[in-house]
Every structure is written in structure tokens, then in C-alpha cells.
Amino acid sequence: MQKHRPCWRVRWDWLRRATIIPSVRQTAGSFAHFWVRSGVAQVCADSGIPLPNRWGNRQSSGATPI
């Protein structure tokens, strides 16, 4: 099997609840960041915040603040 990025592992507990490793992060749009542990999505504190680019500036979603 070829290695691809991003790549997640899914583990199932005895109740068939999924745990996804590592966390899931959307790098555009909503900038969602969360873990799925035992079938429950746990939102990270930095969810909704753009990632810094290589120059240290935050990416913009292109949306105009209200």
C-alpha cells in the first residue's frame, strides 16, 4: 500500500465506536479541528482559527468579518 498524506488510523472499541488517530483538521473553509474518540467528536480549542503560514501570518478564509 502506498503512503498518502493525510493518513488516519481508525480503531474500534468493543462497542464498535471509532477512534481516529491523529486529529482531523480542515485547512480551509471552516478551519475545523477535532478528535474522534470512542465515537465522540471532541472539538479542539484552536478549531475555527486559521493555521499560521510559513511566515507566521494566519491564513484567511476570505470571509469579511461582520
All heavy atoms as TSV, in Angstrom:
chain	resi	resn	atom	element	x	y	z
A	1	MET	N	N	0.845	-1.182	0.000
A	1	MET	CA	C	0.000	0.000	0.000
A	1	MET	C	C	0.887	1.240	0.000
A	1	MET	O	O	1.856	1.325	0.736
A	1	MET	CB	C	-0.890	-0.018	1.242
A	1	MET	CG	C	-1.736	1.211	1.363
A	1	MET	SD	S	-2.731	1.296	2.859
A	1	MET	CE	C	-3.920	0.043	2.509
A	2	GLN	N	N	0.517	2.205	-0.829
A	2	GLN	CA	C	1.259	3.452	-0.891
A	2	GLN	C	C	0.943	4.313	0.314
A	2	GLN	O	O	-0.143	4.249	0.870
A	2	GLN	CB	C	0.902	4.217	-2.153
A	2	GLN	CG	C	1.318	3.531	-3.420
A	2	GLN	CD	C	0.918	4.366	-4.637
A	2	GLN	OE1	O	0.272	5.395	-4.520
A	2	GLN	NE2	N	1.326	3.896	-5.793
A	3	LYS	N	N	1.909	5.126	0.704
A	3	LYS	CA	C	1.679	6.071	1.799
A	3	LYS	C	C	1.113	7.352	1.213
A	3	LYS	O	O	1.606	7.872	0.228
A	3	LYS	CB	C	2.973	6.358	2.549
A	3	LYS	CG	C	3.488	5.168	3.305
A	3	LYS	CD	C	4.697	5.531	4.109
A	3	LYS	CE	C	5.157	4.317	4.891
A	3	LYS	NZ	N	6.271	4.628	5.749
A	4	HIS	N	N	0.053	7.839	1.816
A	4	HIS	CA	C	-0.592	9.077	1.389
A	4	HIS	C	C	-0.706	10.008	2.575
A	4	HIS	O	O	-0.789	9.569	3.710
A	4	HIS	CB	C	-1.999	8.799	0.836
A	4	HIS	CG	C	-1.992	7.972	-0.402
A	4	HIS	ND1	N	-1.743	8.496	-1.639
A	4	HIS	CD2	C	-2.198	6.649	-0.593
A	4	HIS	CE1	C	-1.795	7.544	-2.534
A	4	HIS	NE2	N	-2.079	6.411	-1.923
A	5	ARG	N	N	-0.727	11.301	2.287
A	5	ARG	CA	C	-0.948	12.301	3.320
A	5	ARG	C	C	-2.177	13.065	2.962
A	5	ARG	O	O	-2.282	13.474	1.821
A	5	ARG	CB	C	0.231	13.267	3.375
A	5	ARG	CG	C	1.097	13.031	4.541
A	5	ARG	CD	C	2.142	14.122	4.589
A	5	ARG	NE	N	1.768	15.221	5.438
A	5	ARG	CZ	C	2.170	15.335	6.684
A	5	ARG	NH1	N	2.948	14.447	7.192
A	5	ARG	NH2	N	1.802	16.347	7.410
A	6	PRO	N	N	-3.075	13.323	3.783
A	6	PRO	CA	C	-3.124	12.878	5.179
A	6	PRO	C	C	-3.536	11.412	5.282
A	6	PRO	O	O	-4.150	10.856	4.379
A	6	PRO	CB	C	-4.185	13.783	5.805
A	6	PRO	CG	C	-5.078	14.151	4.676
A	6	PRO	CD	C	-4.215	14.164	3.435
A	7	CYS	N	N	-3.187	10.828	6.392
A	7	CYS	CA	C	-3.478	9.418	6.618
A	7	CYS	C	C	-3.913	9.238	8.076
A	7	CYS	O	O	-3.229	9.678	8.986
A	7	CYS	CB	C	-2.235	8.588	6.329
A	7	CYS	SG	S	-2.496	6.835	6.552
A	8	TRP	N	N	-5.067	8.620	8.276
A	8	TRP	CA	C	-5.584	8.384	9.617
A	8	TRP	C	C	-5.684	6.894	9.888
A	8	TRP	O	O	-5.834	6.100	8.966
A	8	TRP	CB	C	-6.981	9.004	9.778
A	8	TRP	CG	C	-6.967	10.491	9.765
A	8	TRP	CD1	C	-6.780	11.312	10.828
A	8	TRP	CD2	C	-7.148	11.335	8.641
A	8	TRP	NE1	N	-6.837	12.626	10.431
A	8	TRP	CE2	C	-7.059	12.663	9.082
A	8	TRP	CE3	C	-7.378	11.103	7.279
A	8	TRP	CZ2	C	-7.189	13.756	8.233
A	8	TRP	CZ3	C	-7.503	12.189	6.428
A	8	TRP	CH2	C	-7.411	13.489	6.921
A	9	ARG	N	N	-5.627	6.548	11.149
A	9	ARG	CA	C	-5.891	5.173	11.579
A	9	ARG	C	C	-7.201	5.187	12.336
A	9	ARG	O	O	-7.489	6.124	13.087
A	9	ARG	CB	C	-4.783	4.676	12.514
A	9	ARG	CG	C	-3.453	4.501	11.831
A	9	ARG	CD	C	-2.426	3.846	12.741
A	9	ARG	NE	N	-2.486	4.345	14.106
A	9	ARG	CZ	C	-1.564	5.110	14.673
A	9	ARG	NH1	N	-0.503	5.461	13.997
A	9	ARG	NH2	N	-1.689	5.509	15.909
A	10	VAL	N	N	-7.994	4.164	12.139
A	10	VAL	CA	C	-9.254	4.031	12.859
A	10	VAL	C	C	-9.154	2.802	13.733
A	10	VAL	O	O	-8.770	1.724	13.287
A	10	VAL	CB	C	-10.459	3.892	11.902
A	10	VAL	CG1	C	-11.747	3.719	12.691
A	10	VAL	CG2	C	-10.555	5.101	10.987
A	11	ARG	N	N	-9.453	2.969	14.993
A	11	ARG	CA	C	-9.510	1.855	15.938
A	11	ARG	C	C	-10.928	1.749	16.456
A	11	ARG	O	O	-11.599	2.753	16.685
A	11	ARG	CB	C	-8.537	2.069	17.098
A	11	ARG	CG	C	-7.114	2.077	16.631
A	11	ARG	CD	C	-6.164	2.036	17.787
A	11	ARG	NE	N	-4.809	1.996	17.274
A	11	ARG	CZ	C	-3.777	2.496	17.891
A	11	ARG	NH1	N	-3.913	3.078	19.059
A	11	ARG	NH2	N	-2.586	2.417	17.355
A	12	TRP	N	N	-11.398	0.535	16.638
A	12	TRP	CA	C	-12.759	0.275	17.104
A	12	TRP	C	C	-12.710	-0.341	18.485
A	12	TRP	O	O	-11.922	-1.246	18.732
A	12	TRP	CB	C	-13.464	-0.688	16.150
A	12	TRP	CG	C	-13.525	-0.172	14.751
A	12	TRP	CD1	C	-12.623	-0.409	13.758
A	12	TRP	CD2	C	-14.512	0.695	14.202
A	12	TRP	NE1	N	-12.998	0.253	12.612
A	12	TRP	CE2	C	-14.159	0.933	12.855
A	12	TRP	CE3	C	-15.659	1.279	14.713
A	12	TRP	CZ2	C	-14.913	1.741	12.016
A	12	TRP	CZ3	C	-16.407	2.075	13.861
A	12	TRP	CH2	C	-16.039	2.298	12.547
A	13	ASP	N	N	-13.561	0.142	19.408
A	13	ASP	CA	C	-13.630	-0.494	20.725
A	13	ASP	C	C	-14.650	-1.633	20.678
A	13	ASP	O	O	-15.235	-1.914	19.633
A	13	ASP	CB	C	-13.931	0.521	21.835
A	13	ASP	CG	C	-15.302	1.162	21.766
A	13	ASP	OD1	O	-16.174	0.666	21.014
A	13	ASP	OD2	O	-15.526	2.155	22.465
A	14	TRP	N	N	-14.872	-2.286	21.792
A	14	TRP	CA	C	-15.751	-3.460	21.816
A	14	TRP	C	C	-17.212	-3.104	21.557
A	14	TRP	O	O	-18.009	-3.960	21.190
A	14	TRP	CB	C	-15.581	-4.225	23.124
A	14	TRP	CG	C	-16.003	-3.466	24.345
A	14	TRP	CD1	C	-15.308	-2.495	24.996
A	14	TRP	CD2	C	-17.241	-3.603	25.026
A	14	TRP	NE1	N	-16.027	-2.017	26.055
A	14	TRP	CE2	C	-17.234	-2.685	26.097
A	14	TRP	CE3	C	-18.358	-4.401	24.856
A	14	TRP	CZ2	C	-18.292	-2.558	26.976
A	14	TRP	CZ3	C	-19.399	-4.263	25.743
A	14	TRP	CH2	C	-19.360	-3.353	26.783
A	15	LEU	N	N	-17.568	-1.813	21.689
A	15	LEU	CA	C	-18.924	-1.357	21.367
A	15	LEU	C	C	-19.016	-0.840	19.928
A	15	LEU	O	O	-20.028	-0.259	19.550
A	15	LEU	CB	C	-19.362	-0.256	22.339
A	15	LEU	CG	C	-19.579	-0.696	23.783
A	15	LEU	CD1	C	-19.864	0.506	24.675
A	15	LEU	CD2	C	-20.715	-1.701	23.868
A	16	ARG	N	N	-17.936	-1.046	19.141
A	16	ARG	CA	C	-17.860	-0.623	17.738
A	16	ARG	C	C	-17.879	0.902	17.590
A	16	ARG	O	O	-18.382	1.439	16.605
A	16	ARG	CB	C	-18.966	-1.259	16.879
A	16	ARG	CG	C	-18.978	-2.758	16.880
A	16	ARG	CD	C	-17.804	-3.387	16.197
A	16	ARG	NE	N	-17.792	-3.074	14.771
A	16	ARG	CZ	C	-16.716	-3.079	14.022
A	16	ARG	NH1	N	-15.556	-3.385	14.543
A	16	ARG	NH2	N	-16.780	-2.786	12.744
A	17	ARG	N	N	-17.304	1.601	18.576
A	17	ARG	CA	C	-17.160	3.053	18.498
A	17	ARG	C	C	-15.773	3.367	17.939
A	17	ARG	O	O	-14.780	2.793	18.387
A	17	ARG	CB	C	-17.335	3.696	19.863
A	17	ARG	CG	C	-18.728	3.490	20.445
A	17	ARG	CD	C	-18.836	4.050	21.826
A	17	ARG	NE	N	-17.878	3.404	22.695
A	17	ARG	CZ	C	-17.842	3.516	24.020
A	17	ARG	NH1	N	-18.728	4.277	24.623
A	17	ARG	NH2	N	-16.932	2.896	24.729
A	18	ALA	N	N	-15.708	4.266	16.989
A	18	ALA	CA	C	-14.448	4.581	16.319
A	18	ALA	C	C	-13.619	5.588	17.099
A	18	ALA	O	O	-14.150	6.518	17.711
A	18	ALA	CB	C	-14.725	5.138	14.938
A	19	THR	N	N	-12.306	5.399	17.059
A	19	THR	CA	C	-11.329	6.393	17.486
A	19	THR	C	C	-10.441	6.628	16.286
A	19	THR	O	O	-9.929	5.676	15.694
A	19	THR	CB	C	-10.500	5.896	18.683
A	19	THR	OG1	O	-11.373	5.748	19.812
A	19	THR	CG2	C	-9.382	6.864	19.037
A	20	ILE	N	N	-10.289	7.903	15.885
A	20	ILE	CA	C	-9.487	8.256	14.720
A	20	ILE	C	C	-8.212	8.943	15.188
A	20	ILE	O	O	-8.263	9.880	15.991
A	20	ILE	CB	C	-10.277	9.174	13.764
A	20	ILE	CG1	C	-11.535	8.450	13.279
A	20	ILE	CG2	C	-9.399	9.614	12.596
A	20	ILE	CD1	C	-12.439	9.305	12.428
A	21	ILE	N	N	-7.080	8.460	14.681
A	21	ILE	CA	C	-5.768	8.996	15.050
A	21	ILE	C	C	-5.029	9.346	13.771
A	21	ILE	O	O	-4.961	8.510	12.873
A	21	ILE	CB	C	-4.968	7.951	15.849
A	21	ILE	CG1	C	-5.735	7.546	17.098
A	21	ILE	CG2	C	-3.583	8.489	16.213
A	21	ILE	CD1	C	-5.162	6.332	17.769
A	22	PRO	N	N	-4.445	10.538	13.635
A	22	PRO	CA	C	-4.443	11.685	14.543
A	22	PRO	C	C	-5.723	12.506	14.389
A	22	PRO	O	O	-6.682	12.062	13.759
A	22	PRO	CB	C	-3.226	12.479	14.079
A	22	PRO	CG	C	-3.129	12.204	12.622
A	22	PRO	CD	C	-3.612	10.768	12.462
A	23	SER	N	N	-5.716	13.696	14.948
A	23	SER	CA	C	-6.886	14.566	14.872
A	23	SER	C	C	-7.180	14.933	13.421
A	23	SER	O	O	-6.345	14.785	12.529
A	23	SER	CB	C	-6.652	15.843	15.691
A	23	SER	OG	O	-5.616	16.623	15.122
A	24	VAL	N	N	-8.368	15.439	13.197
A	24	VAL	CA	C	-8.812	15.867	11.864
A	24	VAL	C	C	-8.795	17.392	11.860
A	24	VAL	O	O	-9.324	18.022	12.768
A	24	VAL	CB	C	-10.237	15.342	11.567
A	24	VAL	CG1	C	-10.718	15.828	10.217
A	24	VAL	CG2	C	-10.275	13.822	11.659
A	25	ARG	N	N	-8.149	17.971	10.853
A	25	ARG	CA	C	-8.074	19.429	10.766
A	25	ARG	C	C	-8.372	19.856	9.341
A	25	ARG	O	O	-7.733	19.410	8.407
A	25	ARG	CB	C	-6.702	19.928	11.165
A	25	ARG	CG	C	-6.596	21.425	11.018
A	25	ARG	CD	C	-5.457	22.009	11.788
A	25	ARG	NE	N	-5.759	23.396	12.032
A	25	ARG	CZ	C	-5.666	23.980	13.184
A	25	ARG	NH1	N	-5.273	23.305	14.217
A	25	ARG	NH2	N	-5.954	25.243	13.319
A	26	GLN	N	N	-9.349	20.736	9.185
A	26	GLN	CA	C	-9.661	21.304	7.878
A	26	GLN	C	C	-8.814	22.550	7.716
A	26	GLN	O	O	-8.873	23.462	8.536
A	26	GLN	CB	C	-11.144	21.643	7.780
A	26	GLN	CG	C	-11.548	22.113	6.413
A	26	GLN	CD	C	-13.034	22.340	6.295
A	26	GLN	OE1	O	-13.797	22.071	7.208
A	26	GLN	NE2	N	-13.446	22.865	5.163
A	27	THR	N	N	-7.999	22.592	6.666
A	27	THR	CA	C	-7.042	23.685	6.498
A	27	THR	C	C	-7.580	24.849	5.675
A	27	THR	O	O	-6.855	25.789	5.381
A	27	THR	CB	C	-5.733	23.166	5.866
A	27	THR	OG1	O	-6.047	22.554	4.619
A	27	THR	CG2	C	-5.056	22.168	6.787
A	28	ALA	N	N	-8.850	24.785	5.303
A	28	ALA	CA	C	-9.503	25.885	4.574
A	28	ALA	C	C	-10.976	25.881	4.955
A	28	ALA	O	O	-11.459	24.936	5.579
A	28	ALA	CB	C	-9.340	25.706	3.073
A	29	GLY	N	N	-11.671	26.932	4.581
A	29	GLY	CA	C	-13.103	26.987	4.880
A	29	GLY	C	C	-13.360	27.268	6.344
A	29	GLY	O	O	-13.048	28.338	6.835
A	30	SER	N	N	-13.878	26.287	7.067
A	30	SER	CA	C	-14.252	26.500	8.472
A	30	SER	C	C	-13.079	26.347	9.437
A	30	SER	O	O	-13.181	26.718	10.596
A	30	SER	CB	C	-15.345	25.506	8.883
A	30	SER	OG	O	-14.810	24.189	8.937
A	31	PHE	N	N	-11.958	25.787	9.004
A	31	PHE	CA	C	-10.774	25.549	9.842
A	31	PHE	C	C	-11.110	24.684	11.060
A	31	PHE	O	O	-10.553	24.855	12.135
A	31	PHE	CB	C	-10.113	26.856	10.283
A	31	PHE	CG	C	-9.648	27.694	9.127
A	31	PHE	CD1	C	-10.360	28.817	8.744
A	31	PHE	CD2	C	-8.525	27.349	8.413
A	31	PHE	CE1	C	-9.958	29.591	7.671
A	31	PHE	CE2	C	-8.106	28.118	7.330
A	31	PHE	CZ	C	-8.822	29.241	6.965
A	32	ALA	N	N	-12.041	23.750	10.878
A	32	ALA	CA	C	-12.428	22.850	11.966
A	32	ALA	C	C	-11.233	21.998	12.403
A	32	ALA	O	O	-10.380	21.628	11.588
A	32	ALA	CB	C	-13.562	21.936	11.514
A	33	HIS	N	N	-11.139	21.700	13.687
A	33	HIS	CA	C	-10.090	20.846	14.234
A	33	HIS	C	C	-10.705	20.047	15.363
A	33	HIS	O	O	-11.230	20.610	16.315
A	33	HIS	CB	C	-8.931	21.706	14.742
A	33	HIS	CG	C	-7.747	20.892	15.164
A	33	HIS	ND1	N	-6.806	21.398	16.020
A	33	HIS	CD2	C	-7.349	19.629	14.849
A	33	HIS	CE1	C	-5.864	20.469	16.213
A	33	HIS	NE2	N	-6.188	19.389	15.521
A	34	PHE	N	N	-10.651	18.711	15.241
A	34	PHE	CA	C	-11.290	17.874	16.256
A	34	PHE	C	C	-10.659	16.489	16.301
A	34	PHE	O	O	-9.987	16.052	15.376
A	34	PHE	CB	C	-12.792	17.755	15.988
A	34	PHE	CG	C	-13.134	17.180	14.633
A	34	PHE	CD1	C	-13.342	15.824	14.456
A	34	PHE	CD2	C	-13.254	18.015	13.537
A	34	PHE	CE1	C	-13.648	15.304	13.211
A	34	PHE	CE2	C	-13.565	17.504	12.281
A	34	PHE	CZ	C	-13.759	16.141	12.125
A	35	TRP	N	N	-10.878	15.822	17.413
A	35	TRP	CA	C	-10.525	14.422	17.620
A	35	TRP	C	C	-11.816	13.618	17.616
A	35	TRP	O	O	-12.859	14.126	18.016
A	35	TRP	CB	C	-9.860	14.215	18.990
A	35	TRP	CG	C	-8.491	14.789	19.087
A	35	TRP	CD1	C	-8.152	16.049	19.484
A	35	TRP	CD2	C	-7.265	14.119	18.792
A	35	TRP	NE1	N	-6.792	16.203	19.449
A	35	TRP	CE2	C	-6.227	15.029	19.037
A	35	TRP	CE3	C	-6.960	12.834	18.349
A	35	TRP	CZ2	C	-4.892	14.690	18.840
A	35	TRP	CZ3	C	-5.628	12.511	18.172
A	35	TRP	CH2	C	-4.618	13.431	18.412
A	36	VAL	N	N	-11.744	12.374	17.190
A	36	VAL	CA	C	-12.860	11.449	17.365
A	36	VAL	C	C	-12.341	10.357	18.286
A	36	VAL	O	O	-11.390	9.639	17.952
A	36	VAL	CB	C	-13.352	10.854	16.026
A	36	VAL	CG1	C	-14.458	9.838	16.284
A	36	VAL	CG2	C	-13.829	11.956	15.105
A	37	ARG	N	N	-12.923	10.292	19.481
A	37	ARG	CA	C	-12.510	9.307	20.486
A	37	ARG	C	C	-13.741	8.565	20.977
A	37	ARG	O	O	-14.698	9.193	21.426
A	37	ARG	CB	C	-11.808	9.982	21.657
A	37	ARG	CG	C	-10.499	10.619	21.279
A	37	ARG	CD	C	-9.802	11.198	22.495
A	37	ARG	NE	N	-8.503	11.727	22.131
A	37	ARG	CZ	C	-8.060	12.911	22.471
A	37	ARG	NH1	N	-8.809	13.710	23.199
A	37	ARG	NH2	N	-6.865	13.319	22.097
A	38	SER	N	N	-13.696	7.249	20.860
A	38	SER	CA	C	-14.816	6.394	21.281
A	38	SER	C	C	-16.134	6.866	20.673
A	38	SER	O	O	-17.160	6.901	21.334
A	38	SER	CB	C	-14.902	6.321	22.799
A	38	SER	OG	O	-13.727	5.737	23.321
A	39	GLY	N	N	-16.085	7.263	19.403
A	39	GLY	CA	C	-17.289	7.655	18.685
A	39	GLY	C	C	-17.789	9.056	18.959
A	39	GLY	O	O	-18.839	9.450	18.470
A	40	VAL	N	N	-17.036	9.835	19.719
A	40	VAL	CA	C	-17.463	11.193	20.083
A	40	VAL	C	C	-16.467	12.197	19.510
A	40	VAL	O	O	-15.252	12.054	19.706
A	40	VAL	CB	C	-17.541	11.353	21.622
A	40	VAL	CG1	C	-17.899	12.777	22.009
A	40	VAL	CG2	C	-18.531	10.364	22.202
A	41	ALA	N	N	-16.975	13.210	18.800
A	41	ALA	CA	C	-16.116	14.277	18.281
A	41	ALA	C	C	-15.827	15.264	19.403
A	41	ALA	O	O	-16.739	15.766	20.059
A	41	ALA	CB	C	-16.794	14.989	17.125
A	42	GLN	N	N	-14.537	15.512	19.635
A	42	GLN	CA	C	-14.103	16.463	20.660
A	42	GLN	C	C	-13.413	17.623	19.955
A	42	GLN	O	O	-12.335	17.461	19.394
A	42	GLN	CB	C	-13.152	15.789	21.645
A	42	GLN	CG	C	-13.791	14.631	22.375
A	42	GLN	CD	C	-12.795	13.856	23.219
A	42	GLN	OE1	O	-11.603	13.857	22.968
A	42	GLN	NE2	N	-13.312	13.192	24.242
A	43	VAL	N	N	-14.045	18.784	19.990
A	43	VAL	CA	C	-13.546	19.966	19.285
A	43	VAL	C	C	-12.326	20.516	20.021
A	43	VAL	O	O	-12.329	20.662	21.248
A	43	VAL	CB	C	-14.645	21.042	19.178
A	43	VAL	CG1	C	-14.123	22.287	18.492
A	43	VAL	CG2	C	-15.847	20.478	18.431
A	44	CYS	N	N	-11.277	20.838	19.275
A	44	CYS	CA	C	-10.051	21.400	19.851
A	44	CYS	C	C	-10.221	22.902	20.081
A	44	CYS	O	O	-11.010	23.561	19.406
A	44	CYS	CB	C	-8.876	21.157	18.918
A	44	CYS	SG	S	-8.510	19.414	18.658
A	45	ALA	N	N	-9.442	23.430	21.016
A	45	ALA	CA	C	-9.536	24.851	21.361
A	45	ALA	C	C	-9.208	25.753	20.177
A	45	ALA	O	O	-9.729	26.861	20.082
A	45	ALA	CB	C	-8.606	25.162	22.531
A	46	ASP	N	N	-8.365	25.279	19.255
A	46	ASP	CA	C	-7.991	26.114	18.110
A	46	ASP	C	C	-8.884	25.882	16.891
A	46	ASP	O	O	-8.585	26.355	15.805
A	46	ASP	CB	C	-6.524	25.907	17.741
A	46	ASP	CG	C	-6.211	24.489	17.293
A	46	ASP	OD1	O	-7.074	23.599	17.430
A	46	ASP	OD2	O	-5.090	24.266	16.802
A	47	SER	N	N	-9.995	25.202	17.067
A	47	SER	CA	C	-10.924	24.981	15.967
A	47	SER	C	C	-11.499	26.310	15.501
A	47	SER	O	O	-11.853	27.166	16.311
A	47	SER	CB	C	-12.065	24.053	16.406
A	47	SER	OG	O	-12.860	23.689	15.311
A	48	GLY	N	N	-11.553	26.496	14.189
A	48	GLY	CA	C	-12.069	27.738	13.627
A	48	GLY	C	C	-11.019	28.811	13.448
A	48	GLY	O	O	-11.295	29.863	12.896
A	49	ILE	N	N	-9.794	28.537	13.897
A	49	ILE	CA	C	-8.699	29.502	13.775
A	49	ILE	C	C	-7.786	29.041	12.644
A	49	ILE	O	O	-7.314	27.905	12.653
A	49	ILE	CB	C	-7.898	29.610	15.085
A	49	ILE	CG1	C	-8.819	30.070	16.217
A	49	ILE	CG2	C	-6.710	30.552	14.916
A	49	ILE	CD1	C	-8.182	30.031	17.585
A	50	PRO	N	N	-7.530	29.897	11.664
A	50	PRO	CA	C	-6.649	29.507	10.561
A	50	PRO	C	C	-5.250	29.139	11.055
A	50	PRO	O	O	-4.769	29.673	12.060
A	50	PRO	CB	C	-6.592	30.754	9.689
A	50	PRO	CG	C	-7.763	31.572	10.080
A	50	PRO	CD	C	-8.034	31.251	11.521
A	51	LEU	N	N	-4.602	28.224	10.345
A	51	LEU	CA	C	-3.221	27.859	10.652
A	51	LEU	C	C	-2.285	28.989	10.253
A	51	LEU	O	O	-2.523	29.665	9.244
A	51	LEU	CB	C	-2.820	26.615	9.860
A	51	LEU	CG	C	-3.457	25.313	10.268
A	51	LEU	CD1	C	-3.148	24.240	9.234
A	51	LEU	CD2	C	-2.958	24.887	11.620
A	52	PRO	N	N	-1.185	29.186	11.004
A	52	PRO	CA	C	-0.210	30.176	10.544
A	52	PRO	C	C	0.480	29.657	9.285
A	52	PRO	O	O	0.724	28.467	9.167
A	52	PRO	CB	C	0.763	30.300	11.700
A	52	PRO	CG	C	0.446	29.225	12.659
A	52	PRO	CD	C	-0.840	28.606	12.262
A	53	ASN	N	N	0.785	30.557	8.351
A	53	ASN	CA	C	1.538	30.127	7.174
A	53	ASN	C	C	3.023	30.089	7.532
A	53	ASN	O	O	3.409	30.344	8.676
A	53	ASN	CB	C	1.239	31.032	5.968
A	53	ASN	CG	C	1.647	32.467	6.193
A	53	ASN	OD1	O	2.473	32.768	7.039
A	53	ASN	ND2	N	1.063	33.378	5.428
A	54	ARG	N	N	3.860	29.800	6.566
A	54	ARG	CA	C	5.281	29.648	6.881
A	54	ARG	C	C	5.946	30.939	7.321
A	54	ARG	O	O	7.052	30.933	7.832
A	54	ARG	CB	C	6.014	29.024	5.701
A	54	ARG	CG	C	5.993	29.840	4.462
A	54	ARG	CD	C	6.692	29.117	3.340
A	54	ARG	NE	N	6.453	29.809	2.086
A	54	ARG	CZ	C	6.967	29.446	0.964
A	54	ARG	NH1	N	7.737	28.384	0.913
A	54	ARG	NH2	N	6.711	30.113	-0.131
A	55	TRP	N	N	5.290	32.088	7.120
A	55	TRP	CA	C	5.834	33.361	7.572
A	55	TRP	C	C	5.273	33.790	8.921
A	55	TRP	O	O	5.564	34.861	9.408
A	55	TRP	CB	C	5.554	34.447	6.533
A	55	TRP	CG	C	6.185	34.122	5.220
A	55	TRP	CD1	C	7.501	34.253	4.892
A	55	TRP	CD2	C	5.545	33.586	4.089
A	55	TRP	NE1	N	7.716	33.821	3.613
A	55	TRP	CE2	C	6.518	33.408	3.089
A	55	TRP	CE3	C	4.241	33.231	3.801
A	55	TRP	CZ2	C	6.228	32.890	1.841
A	55	TRP	CZ3	C	3.953	32.716	2.546
A	55	TRP	CH2	C	4.939	32.557	1.590
A	56	GLY	N	N	4.436	32.948	9.522
A	56	GLY	CA	C	3.887	33.254	10.831
A	56	GLY	C	C	2.571	34.004	10.801
A	56	GLY	O	O	1.985	34.271	11.839
A	57	ASN	N	N	2.104	34.365	9.596
A	57	ASN	CA	C	0.817	35.049	9.479
A	57	ASN	C	C	-0.298	34.019	9.422
A	57	ASN	O	O	-0.105	32.918	8.940
A	57	ASN	CB	C	0.773	35.909	8.210
A	57	ASN	CG	C	1.853	36.967	8.210
A	57	ASN	OD1	O	2.174	37.517	9.244
A	57	ASN	ND2	N	2.430	37.228	7.050
A	58	ARG	N	N	-1.475	34.384	9.878
A	58	ARG	CA	C	-2.622	33.484	9.821
A	58	ARG	C	C	-3.247	33.515	8.436
A	58	ARG	O	O	-3.364	34.581	7.829
A	58	ARG	CB	C	-3.678	33.868	10.863
A	58	ARG	CG	C	-3.167	33.742	12.267
A	58	ARG	CD	C	-3.613	32.445	12.841
A	58	ARG	NE	N	-3.066	32.300	14.190
A	58	ARG	CZ	C	-2.821	31.141	14.728
A	58	ARG	NH1	N	-3.068	30.042	14.082
A	58	ARG	NH2	N	-2.334	31.052	15.933
A	59	GLN	N	N	-3.650	32.331	7.939
A	59	GLN	CA	C	-4.347	32.249	6.656
A	59	GLN	C	C	-5.713	32.883	6.806
A	59	GLN	O	O	-6.275	32.924	7.873
A	59	GLN	CB	C	-4.516	30.801	6.230
A	59	GLN	CG	C	-3.232	30.056	6.018
A	59	GLN	CD	C	-3.481	28.576	5.777
A	59	GLN	OE1	O	-4.617	28.124	5.759
A	59	GLN	NE2	N	-2.414	27.838	5.611
A	60	SER	N	N	-6.242	33.363	5.736
A	60	SER	CA	C	-7.567	33.967	5.755
A	60	SER	C	C	-8.544	33.082	5.025
A	60	SER	O	O	-8.211	32.457	4.030
A	60	SER	CB	C	-7.518	35.347	5.090
A	60	SER	OG	O	-8.820	35.835	4.940
A	61	SER	N	N	-9.757	32.998	5.542
A	61	SER	CA	C	-10.792	32.222	4.869
A	61	SER	C	C	-11.380	33.010	3.707
A	61	SER	O	O	-12.170	32.490	2.943
A	61	SER	CB	C	-11.908	31.869	5.868
A	61	SER	OG	O	-12.551	33.052	6.284
A	62	GLY	N	N	-11.019	34.294	3.591
A	62	GLY	CA	C	-11.574	35.130	2.541
A	62	GLY	C	C	-12.890	35.764	2.944
A	62	GLY	O	O	-13.429	36.574	2.229
A	63	ALA	N	N	-13.400	35.404	4.105
A	63	ALA	CA	C	-14.670	35.958	4.576
A	63	ALA	C	C	-14.431	37.327	5.201
A	63	ALA	O	O	-13.405	37.579	5.809
A	63	ALA	CB	C	-15.297	35.028	5.595
A	64	THR	N	N	-15.386	38.189	5.036
A	64	THR	CA	C	-15.319	39.511	5.631
A	64	THR	C	C	-15.966	39.466	7.011
A	64	THR	O	O	-17.085	39.003	7.147
A	64	THR	CB	C	-16.062	40.537	4.757
A	64	THR	OG1	O	-15.514	40.490	3.449
A	64	THR	CG2	C	-15.951	41.927	5.318
A	65	PRO	N	N	-15.266	39.922	8.064
A	65	PRO	CA	C	-15.862	39.929	9.395
A	65	PRO	C	C	-17.072	40.847	9.468
A	65	PRO	O	O	-17.116	41.860	8.788
A	65	PRO	CB	C	-14.749	40.424	10.319
A	65	PRO	CG	C	-13.600	40.782	9.457
A	65	PRO	CD	C	-13.922	40.441	8.040
A	66	ILE	N	N	-18.017	40.480	10.284
A	66	ILE	CA	C	-19.243	41.284	10.438
A	66	ILE	C	C	-19.052	42.282	11.562
A	66	ILE	O	O	-18.497	42.038	12.561
A	66	ILE	CB	C	-20.456	40.375	10.735
A	66	ILE	CG1	C	-20.669	39.470	9.542
A	66	ILE	CG2	C	-21.679	41.197	11.019
A	66	ILE	CD1	C	-21.767	38.443	9.742
